[in-house]
Amino acid sequence: MKITTCWLLPFTPADYLSILYSSCRATPDRERCTRLLYHEVTLMNRSNDLYQKVTDEIIAALEKGVLPWVRPWREGEPVVPMNALSGRFYHGINIPLLWNSAERQGYENDRWLTFTQIRNAGGNIHKGERSTLAVFYLPQQREVVDSNGNTVLDADGNPKVMSYAVVREFRLFNIQQCEGLPEAFSQPVVMVDDPIAATEQVTRQSAVMITHRRQNRAYYSPGRDCIIMPHPEQFTSREDYYGTLLHELTHATGHASRLNRDGITAGKHTFGDPTYSFEELVAEMGAAFLCAHVGIQSKLQHDSYIASWLKVLQQDKKAIFRASGLARNACEYLLERAQQPVSAERMTFISTAEHPALPFFSTPINLRNPINSFAPNLTAPKGKIQRVKGKRVKGERAYPKRGFPSSFELQVRWLSSLTPVTYLCKLQGIHCVTAFLHLKIHWE
């Protein structure tokens, strides 16, 4: 099995060779150091080949109009590529690599094994079958040395350590390329029982403001930190609505209060520029990963972006690795929050089209009562009413612009744990998902 190695930022090949060279000058065994340097240069040359190999594969798919991170759906099969033996899902750049291979070769199963796993399970590979490229990341650490080869110490007197990652190539076979494997390897796997409910859970727990307008454009506003969506009935299907919403939620994860991604925090960018195109690539891949995890069958293909994505990938062979890594971070961020219990520290009320008459606040609301005196009432008995006094933040303009009083009263009635969220506001800038509350506004 061929193994190649490459280095990822923030520990660059130049930094690494500089450290090695400094160490060699302070070492009497010059011959050994020379061999070591030659070995590392060889590894970096191979790493460049690995980056280029993966990028070329993605580019080839895009040039054919195929998005490798969008998986065709087949009923009864797991959508996210997984290891048939361990049951663990592959992630990052491996998802589009394996999806692309499955689509190209016509595999209807998204379960994969290494050659060793196939052999240990008692199976065989069909004659003439070829493996699929995949990569894994191996974290490494090395002490920092100065130009004289001396170890650099931190403020506490401990050696400074630089962290970096090694990317290695390995090979996988789809289980349809094999015979003699246990039947358990091909048993159907159900990702989620109710895809719509799972998606709504992700959107609720994201703590991102969502509002609907009768328009033909969906977008995320970094300045207001909110998502503007067309009404659900404007989409051809609920799946397309939620697929678009997950795309915008992926953008929202880049906010400074969340994952602080450059594509969102670096300011405004226009269509077609590298930063804009890269952020769209991250959002598209992140939405595809999320759709696969929650089981939403949505058409994510945005043909208008393909040319700009090709330009980004052709100019930087590491771009697809960074984009897939950031998309994975966004996906995991949202999925992890979806599993968290409701808490008073993250208070958001999500608006829906069910109550269009209710006003919608896009600015933070200051409570006259502290948040900790309000929070215990989230566990109030069914039917109990809680009134909360509030006022508009001085100097802030609320949405809608007209008819917003200087103060107001929230009447909160505890209904049940299954009551849908029907309203959105911000309380002292603190987010909390409360799927249990129905809010009514009483003006003073």
C-alpha positions, 0 to 999 in steps of 0.5 A: 500500500502506497503512503504519502505524507504532506504538512498542513498549516500552521506548520508549513514545510518551510518552517519544518525544514528550517527547524531541521536545518537548525538542528543539524547545524548543532548535531555532529552527525551531519551525514544522518541529518543530510539523509533526514533532510532528503527524506523530508523533501521527498515526503513534501514532494509526494505531499504536493502530488497528493494535494494535486491528485485530490484537487484534480479529481474534484476539478474533473467532476466539476468540469463535467457539471457534477458536484462531488459533494452532492450524493444521489439518493437511494432508498434504504441506504446510509447516505454518509460514507461509513466504514462497514466494520466500525460503523464510523462515518467518514468526514471532511474531504473523504465524503466528496471523494467517496461520493464521487467514486460511488457515483462514477462507478455506480455503487449503490452502497456507501459502506467501505473497507480497507484491504486489511479489513476485507481480508480479516472479515473473510472476504475477497475483492473481485478481480480487476477492481480498483481502490478509491483514494482517501486521506487521514490526518495524523496530529503531530507535535515538535519542540520549537528550536531557535537558529542555534538549535536550542529549545525555545521555552515559554513564560513558564520555562517549559519547551514551546511545542508546535502542532501540525498535522500529517496527511496520509493517503490510504485506499478503500474498497466499496463492499459491492467490490467484494464477496464473502463478507458477512451479511451484516455489512450490507444490512440497511442503516437508518440515519434518522426516523424523521428527516424533517423533525431532525432538520427543524431540531438543527435550525431551532438549536442553532440560535440563529434568527430566521425570518421569512419574506415574500421574495425570491432570494435567501441570504444570511446577513452577517451584520444583523446575524440573521437569515432571511428566507422566502416563505416555505410555500414558495419552494417546490418541496419542503426538502428544497426549503430546508436544504436552502436553510441549511446552506444559510445556516452554514454561512451563519456558523462563520459569525464571530460569535461562533466559528469566526470564519474569514469568509463571514467576518472579513467584510463584504465581498462581491460575487466571483471574488476568491473570498466570496467563492470560497465561502460559498464552497464551504456553505455548499459542502456544509449544507450537503453534509448536513442534508446527508446526516439529517436525511433531507433530499434537497437539490443543492446544485448551484450551477452559477458557482461552478466557474468560480469554484473551478477558478479557486481550485485551479489556483490553490490545490489545498483549497478543497482541503481547507473548504471541506475542513471548514464545512466539517466544522460547521456541520459538527457545530450545528449537529452538536448543538442540536443534541444539547438540551434546552437551557436558559443560557441560549434563548431564541424564539424562532418565528414561523409563518403561522403567526404573521401578525406578530411583530418581529424584533431584529434588535436585542431587547433589554429586560428590566428583570435580570435574565436569571430571575426569568430563567427559572420560569422556563420549568414552570407548571403547564398553564402558568403565565409569566410576565416579563417587562422589557424596553427597546435598546436606546438608539437601536431601530427595531424591525418592523420600523413602524409601530414599535413602542418604547416598552412592552410586556411579554406574557409567557404561557407554558403549554407543553414540551411539544409546542412548536416555536412560534416567535423570535427575539433576542433577550439581552443578546443571550440565546436560548432555544425554548421550543416549549413556549408560546409568546404573546405581546401586550403593548403598554 
